Amino acid sequence: MLAIVCPGQGSQTPGFLAPWLEVPGFPERLAWLSAVAGMDLVAHGTTSDAETIKDTAVAQPLIVGSGLLTLLALFDHPADGFRLVGAGAGHSVGEITAAAAAGVLSAEQAMVFVRERGAAMAQASAVRPTGMSAVVGGDPDDVRASLAAHGLTAANINVAGQVVAAGTLEQLAELKAAPPAKARVMPLQVAGAFHTEHMASAVDRLAHFAGAISTHDSRIPLVSNKDGQVVHQGREVLSRIVSQVRNPVRWDLTMETLASMGVTGLIEIPPAGTLVGLAKRGMPGVETLALKTPDDIDKAIRMVGEHGEPHDGGIAPSWRLVISPSKGTVALDTSAVGTTVHPGDTIAQVTTLRDSHPVLSPHGGQVIEWLAEDGDPVAPGQPLLRLHPTGTGR
């Protein structure tokens, strides 16, 4: 199974898009996304300096725009990706890239939304100087205790032994001066304490905009940073993207789910490198590729051919199946064959070692067949119930 992952803020470096401007059609498409975003992404991806592209309002549209365009290099036609990619995920702002690539949002919707996200988070960051630092190594309990003692939030839990702390610059400086035992503290090139309560005002603004955005169900399973659950209903994908602006990124759980789904190959799109580095530690045995320049396209196409599994271009078909959101043990509802399920009904519970998750039906219909039995172990994305569409609505 092939997974495509999309990086987040801090992965950008000066000039990373310059080689891609040699690809036919790329400059024109990037110019169009620049017009949609209201900023010169061509300049920011080629000639702008590190300080300029560190600005949250610049970095986020740049990362999403570059990801959407470079994805096109992997397939003869964009729709081919829906038939070959088994799962997608994005780290923080990369979830917008993944959502657009999976058909939840259009490219234009994604660029407008990420423009507003970057601007709102930049404004929230300007209220008080804040930032983020990676904490590498150390005993997990010691790291948690140290962050709490300094009033910091574990904003990203990326992989065992790597936590990103977020808070005020004063708090981060104190942490660096007195790090947890056997741990290193490294400041990140971001301009705010993302995924913390410092971003509350940005969430309110984005929720307002999200109410006006039309969505489609994902054409491939998307793994959410919030808790590692598989999601495919468009409104839920967008809702999670909004709320996570002030909630921690659990990339460790995202990788855990990808591995449990049977992913054998993982490609990270530009600006690539960070997520592949994490996958090498968190997903041993999975072939990885950081798609950094057009020189890597042949390798990527080879991986698509070797790891891509042809399917029908979505959760097959998503409007008739209800799937498991996570790995665990399923407890089924008592709805008998022939009864009617309405959108939003709880049809099962999936219990993991950490928690119990309700399985909500995103669609209405008549129960045709249960595809799992009570007490069965289930995998994320596994179909549980087959529905026949009725007048209950999608």
C-alpha positions as CSV (number, residue, x, y, z in Angstrom):
1,M,0.0,0.0,0.0
2,L,1.2,3.5,-0.9
3,A,0.8,6.5,1.4
4,I,1.4,10.1,0.4
5,V,2.3,12.5,3.3
6,C,2.4,16.3,3.2
7,P,4.8,18.3,5.4
8,G,4.0,21.2,7.8
9,Q,5.4,24.5,8.7
10,G,9.2,24.7,9.4
11,S,10.0,22.3,6.5
12,Q,10.4,25.2,4.0
13,T,13.9,26.4,3.0
14,P,15.0,29.3,0.8
15,G,14.9,28.4,-2.9
16,F,13.4,24.9,-2.5
17,L,11.0,25.5,-5.4
18,A,13.6,26.7,-7.9
19,P,14.3,23.3,-9.5
20,W,10.6,22.8,-10.0
21,L,10.2,25.9,-12.2
22,E,12.0,23.9,-14.9
23,V,9.1,21.5,-15.1
24,P,6.7,22.3,-18.0
25,G,3.5,23.9,-16.7
26,F,4.7,24.4,-13.2
27,P,5.4,28.2,-13.4
28,E,2.0,28.9,-14.9
29,R,0.2,26.8,-12.3
30,L,2.2,28.4,-9.5
31,A,1.3,31.8,-10.8
32,W,-2.4,30.9,-10.8
33,L,-2.2,29.7,-7.2
34,S,-0.3,32.9,-6.3
35,A,-3.2,34.9,-7.7
36,V,-5.6,32.9,-5.6
37,A,-3.5,33.3,-2.5
38,G,-2.9,36.9,-3.1
39,M,1.0,36.6,-2.8
40,D,3.9,35.9,-5.0
41,L,4.6,32.2,-4.3
42,V,7.1,32.1,-7.2
43,A,9.3,34.6,-5.5
44,H,8.8,33.1,-2.1
45,G,9.7,29.7,-3.3
46,T,12.9,30.8,-5.2
47,T,14.4,34.1,-4.1
48,S,12.9,35.1,-0.7
49,D,15.2,34.7,2.3
50,A,14.7,32.4,5.3
51,E,13.3,35.2,7.5
52,T,10.7,36.1,4.9
53,I,9.4,32.5,4.4
54,K,9.5,31.9,8.2
55,D,6.5,34.4,8.4
56,T,3.5,32.2,9.1
57,A,1.3,34.2,6.6
58,V,3.8,33.4,3.9
59,A,5.0,29.9,4.9
60,Q,1.6,28.2,5.0
61,P,0.3,29.1,1.5
62,L,3.8,28.4,0.1
63,I,3.9,24.9,1.6
64,V,0.4,24.0,0.5
65,G,0.7,25.5,-3.0
66,S,4.0,23.7,-3.6
67,G,2.7,20.4,-2.4
68,L,-0.4,20.5,-4.6
69,L,1.6,21.3,-7.7
70,T,4.4,18.8,-7.2
71,L,1.9,16.0,-6.6
72,L,0.9,16.4,-10.3
73,A,4.3,15.1,-11.3
74,L,3.6,11.7,-9.9
75,F,0.6,10.8,-12.1
76,D,-0.3,11.1,-15.8
77,H,-3.7,12.5,-14.7
78,P,-4.6,13.7,-11.2
79,A,-7.4,11.1,-11.0
80,D,-4.9,8.3,-11.3
81,G,-3.8,9.1,-7.8
82,F,-7.2,8.3,-6.4
83,R,-6.9,4.8,-7.9
84,L,-3.4,4.0,-6.7
85,V,-2.8,5.8,-3.3
86,G,-4.0,3.8,-0.4
87,A,-3.8,6.5,2.3
88,G,-2.9,10.2,2.8
89,A,-2.0,12.4,5.7
90,G,-0.5,15.8,6.4
91,H,1.4,17.3,9.3
92,S,-0.4,20.3,10.7
93,V,-0.9,22.7,7.7
94,G,-0.1,19.8,5.5
95,E,-3.6,18.4,6.3
96,I,-4.9,21.1,4.0
97,T,-2.7,19.8,1.2
98,A,-3.8,16.3,1.9
99,A,-7.5,17.2,2.0
100,A,-7.3,19.0,-1.3
101,A,-5.3,16.2,-2.9
102,A,-7.9,13.7,-1.7
103,G,-10.7,15.8,-3.3
104,V,-12.3,17.2,-0.1
105,L,-11.4,20.7,-1.2
106,S,-10.6,22.2,-4.5
107,A,-7.1,23.7,-5.0
108,E,-8.6,27.2,-5.0
109,Q,-10.5,26.5,-1.8
110,A,-7.4,25.2,-0.2
111,M,-5.4,28.2,-1.1
112,V,-7.9,30.7,0.2
113,F,-8.4,28.7,3.4
114,V,-4.6,28.4,4.0
115,R,-4.2,32.1,3.3
116,E,-6.7,32.9,6.0
117,R,-5.2,30.2,8.3
118,G,-1.7,31.7,8.0
119,A,-2.9,35.2,8.5
120,A,-5.1,34.3,11.5
121,M,-2.3,32.4,13.1
122,A,0.2,35.2,12.4
123,Q,-2.1,37.6,14.1
124,A,-2.6,35.3,17.1
125,S,1.2,35.0,17.3
126,A,1.7,38.8,17.3
127,V,-0.2,39.2,20.6
128,R,2.8,37.9,22.5
129,P,6.2,36.6,21.3
130,T,5.8,32.8,21.2
131,G,7.6,29.9,19.4
132,M,8.3,26.2,19.4
133,S,11.3,24.0,20.1
134,A,12.0,20.3,19.5
135,V,12.9,18.3,22.5
136,V,14.9,15.3,21.4
137,G,15.8,12.4,23.7
138,G,15.3,12.1,27.5
139,D,12.9,10.1,29.5
140,P,9.3,10.8,28.4
141,D,8.2,11.3,31.9
142,D,11.0,13.7,32.6
143,V,10.2,15.6,29.4
144,R,6.5,15.9,30.3
145,A,7.4,17.1,33.8
146,S,9.9,19.6,32.5
147,L,7.4,21.1,30.0
148,A,4.8,21.4,32.7
149,A,7.2,23.0,35.1
150,H,8.0,25.7,32.5
151,G,4.3,26.2,31.5
152,L,4.9,24.8,28.0
153,T,2.6,22.6,25.9
154,A,3.6,19.4,24.0
155,A,2.2,20.8,20.8
156,N,3.6,18.0,18.5
157,I,4.3,14.4,19.5
158,N,6.1,13.3,16.4
159,V,7.8,10.0,17.3
160,A,9.1,8.3,20.4
161,G,11.9,10.5,21.7
162,Q,10.8,13.7,19.9
163,V,8.3,16.2,21.3
164,V,7.8,19.8,20.2
165,A,7.3,22.2,23.0
166,A,5.4,25.4,22.5
167,G,4.9,28.6,24.5
168,T,6.3,32.0,25.1
169,L,9.9,32.8,24.0
170,E,10.8,33.3,27.7
171,Q,9.5,29.8,28.6
172,L,11.4,28.2,25.7
173,A,14.6,30.0,26.7
174,E,14.3,28.7,30.2
175,L,13.7,25.2,28.9
176,K,16.8,25.4,26.7
177,A,18.9,26.7,29.6
178,A,17.7,23.8,31.8
179,P,16.7,20.9,29.5
180,P,15.4,17.6,30.7
181,A,18.1,15.1,31.5
182,K,19.7,13.5,28.4
183,A,17.6,15.7,26.1
184,R,18.5,18.4,23.6
185,V,16.3,21.5,22.9
186,M,16.5,22.9,19.4
187,P,14.5,26.1,18.4
188,L,12.3,25.6,15.3
189,Q,11.9,28.0,12.4
190,V,8.3,28.9,13.2
191,A,6.9,32.2,14.4
192,G,4.4,31.2,17.0
193,A,3.1,28.6,19.6
194,F,1.0,26.7,17.2
195,H,-1.4,24.0,18.4
196,T,-1.8,25.6,21.8
197,E,-4.4,27.9,23.4
198,H,-2.3,30.8,22.1
199,M,-4.1,30.1,18.7
200,A,-7.7,30.3,20.1
201,S,-8.5,33.5,18.1
202,A,-7.4,31.8,14.9
203,V,-9.7,28.9,15.5
204,D,-12.7,31.2,15.9
205,R,-11.9,33.0,12.6
206,L,-11.4,29.8,10.7
207,A,-14.6,28.2,12.0
208,H,-16.5,31.2,10.7
209,F,-15.0,30.7,7.2
210,A,-15.4,26.9,7.3
211,G,-19.1,27.2,7.6
212,A,-19.2,28.7,4.0
213,I,-17.0,26.1,2.4
214,S,-18.5,23.2,0.4
215,T,-16.7,19.9,0.8
216,H,-16.7,16.4,-0.8
217,D,-16.0,13.1,0.9
218,S,-12.4,12.1,0.6
219,R,-11.5,9.9,-2.4
220,I,-8.9,8.1,-0.3
221,P,-8.7,7.3,3.4
222,L,-7.2,10.3,5.3
223,V,-5.5,9.8,8.7
224,S,-6.1,12.6,11.1
225,N,-3.4,14.2,13.2
226,K,-5.8,14.6,16.0
227,D,-5.9,11.0,17.1
228,G,-4.7,8.8,14.2
229,Q,-8.3,8.0,13.2
230,V,-9.2,7.4,9.5
231,V,-11.7,10.0,8.3
232,H,-13.4,10.4,4.9
233,Q,-16.5,12.6,5.5
234,G,-15.7,16.0,4.1
235,R,-17.2,18.1,6.9
236,E,-15.4,16.1,9.5
237,V,-12.1,16.5,7.7
238,L,-12.5,20.3,7.6
239,S,-13.8,20.5,11.2
240,R,-10.7,18.6,12.4
241,I,-8.4,20.9,10.4
242,V,-10.0,23.9,12.1
243,S,-10.0,22.7,15.7
244,Q,-6.4,21.3,15.5
245,V,-5.0,24.8,15.1
246,R,-5.0,24.9,18.9
247,N,-4.7,21.2,19.7
248,P,-1.6,19.0,19.6
249,V,-0.4,17.2,16.5
250,R,-0.2,13.4,17.1
251,W,2.0,12.4,14.3
252,D,3.1,9.4,16.3
253,L,-0.5,8.1,16.2
254,T,-0.8,9.0,12.5
255,M,2.2,6.8,11.7
256,E,0.9,4.0,13.9
257,T,-2.3,4.0,11.9
258,L,-0.6,4.1,8.5
259,A,1.5,1.1,9.6
260,S,-1.5,-0.8,10.8
261,M,-3.3,-0.2,7.5
262,G,-0.5,-2.1,5.8
263,V,1.5,0.8,4.2
264,T,4.6,-0.5,2.5
265,G,5.7,2.7,0.7
266,L,5.6,6.3,1.7
267,I,6.3,9.4,-0.4
268,E,6.7,12.8,1.2
269,I,6.0,15.8,-1.2
270,P,7.9,19.1,-1.1
271,P,9.2,20.7,0.9
272,A,10.2,17.1,1.8
273,G,12.5,15.5,4.3
274,T,11.1,16.0,7.8
275,L,8.3,13.3,7.6
276,V,10.5,10.8,5.9
277,G,13.0,11.2,8.7
278,L,10.3,10.5,11.3
279,A,9.0,7.5,9.2
280,K,12.4,5.9,9.2
281,R,12.2,5.8,13.0
282,G,8.5,5.2,13.5
283,M,7.7,2.9,10.5
284,P,10.6,0.5,10.2
285,G,10.5,-1.6,7.1
286,V,8.5,0.9,5.0
287,E,10.2,2.2,1.9
288,T,10.4,6.0,2.0
289,L,11.2,8.8,-0.4
290,A,11.5,12.5,0.1
291,L,10.5,14.1,-3.2
292,K,12.7,17.1,-3.0
293,T,13.5,18.0,-6.7
294,P,12.4,16.8,-10.2
295,D,15.4,14.5,-10.1
296,D,13.4,12.3,-7.7
297,I,10.4,11.9,-10.0
298,D,11.6,8.7,-11.6
299,K,12.1,7.1,-8.1
300,A,8.7,8.3,-7.1
301,I,7.0,6.9,-10.2
302,R,8.8,3.6,-9.6
303,M,7.4,3.5,-6.0
304,V,3.9,4.4,-7.2
305,G,4.1,1.4,-9.6
306,E,5.5,-1.0,-6.9
307,H,3.4,0.1,-3.9
308,G,0.3,1.5,-5.4
309,E,-2.7,-0.9,-5.3
310,P,-5.4,-0.2,-8.0
311,H,-8.8,0.4,-6.4
312,D,-12.0,2.2,-7.4
313,G,-10.8,5.6,-6.4
314,G,-12.2,5.9,-3.0
315,I,-13.6,4.0,0.0
316,A,-15.5,1.6,-2.2
317,P,-18.0,3.3,-2.5
318,S,-17.8,5.8,0.4
319,W,-21.5,6.7,0.2
320,R,-22.6,3.1,0.9
321,L,-20.1,1.9,3.4
322,V,-19.4,2.8,7.0
323,I,-15.8,2.3,8.0
324,S,-13.8,1.8,11.2
325,P,-12.0,5.0,12.3
326,S,-9.2,3.2,14.1
327,K,-7.6,-0.1,15.1
328,G,-9.3,-1.9,17.9
329,T,-12.1,-4.2,18.9
330,V,-15.6,-3.5,17.5
331,A,-18.9,-3.6,19.5
332,L,-21.7,-3.4,17.0
333,D,-25.1,-1.7,17.3
334,T,-28.2,-3.9,17.2
335,S,-29.5,-2.5,13.9
336,A,-30.9,-5.4,12.0
337,V,-30.7,-6.0,8.3
338,G,-33.5,-4.0,6.7
339,T,-33.6,-1.2,9.3
340,T,-32.8,2.4,8.5
341,V,-29.7,4.3,9.6
342,H,-29.7,8.2,9.5
343,P,-26.7,10.4,9.0
344,G,-24.9,10.9,12.3
345,D,-26.3,7.7,13.9
346,T,-23.8,5.7,16.0
347,I,-23.6,2.3,14.6
348,A,-20.7,0.8,16.6
349,Q,-17.9,1.5,19.1
350,V,-14.3,0.7,18.4
351,T,-12.3,0.2,21.6
352,T,-8.5,0.7,21.6
353,L,-5.9,0.4,24.4
354,R,-6.3,4.1,25.0
355,D,-9.9,4.9,24.4
356,S,-13.3,4.0,22.9
357,H,-14.4,5.7,19.7
358,P,-18.0,5.9,18.4
359,V,-18.5,5.0,14.7
360,L,-20.9,7.5,13.2
361,S,-22.6,6.8,9.9
362,P,-21.9,9.8,7.6
363,H,-24.7,8.6,5.3
364,G,-28.3,7.5,5.5
365,G,-29.6,4.3,4.2
366,Q,-31.0,0.8,4.7
367,V,-28.8,-1.8,6.4
368,I,-28.0,-4.4,3.9
369,E,-25.1,-6.3,5.5
370,W,-22.9,-6.1,8.5
371,L,-19.3,-6.7,7.4
372,A,-17.9,-7.4,10.8
373,E,-19.1,-9.3,13.8
374,D,-19.3,-8.2,17.4
375,G,-16.0,-8.5,19.1
376,D,-14.0,-8.7,15.9
377,P,-10.5,-7.0,15.7
378,V,-10.7,-4.3,13.1
379,A,-8.2,-2.1,11.2
380,P,-8.5,1.6,10.4
381,G,-10.5,2.1,7.2
382,Q,-12.1,-1.4,7.4
383,P,-15.7,-1.5,6.2
384,L,-18.1,-2.4,9.0
385,L,-21.6,-1.8,7.5
386,R,-23.1,-1.7,4.0
387,L,-26.0,0.6,3.3
388,H,-28.4,1.0,0.5
389,P,-29.1,4.7,-0.1
390,T,-32.6,5.8,0.7
391,G,-34.4,9.1,1.2
392,T,-32.6,9.7,4.5
393,G,-30.0,11.8,2.8
394,R,-26.2,11.6,2.3
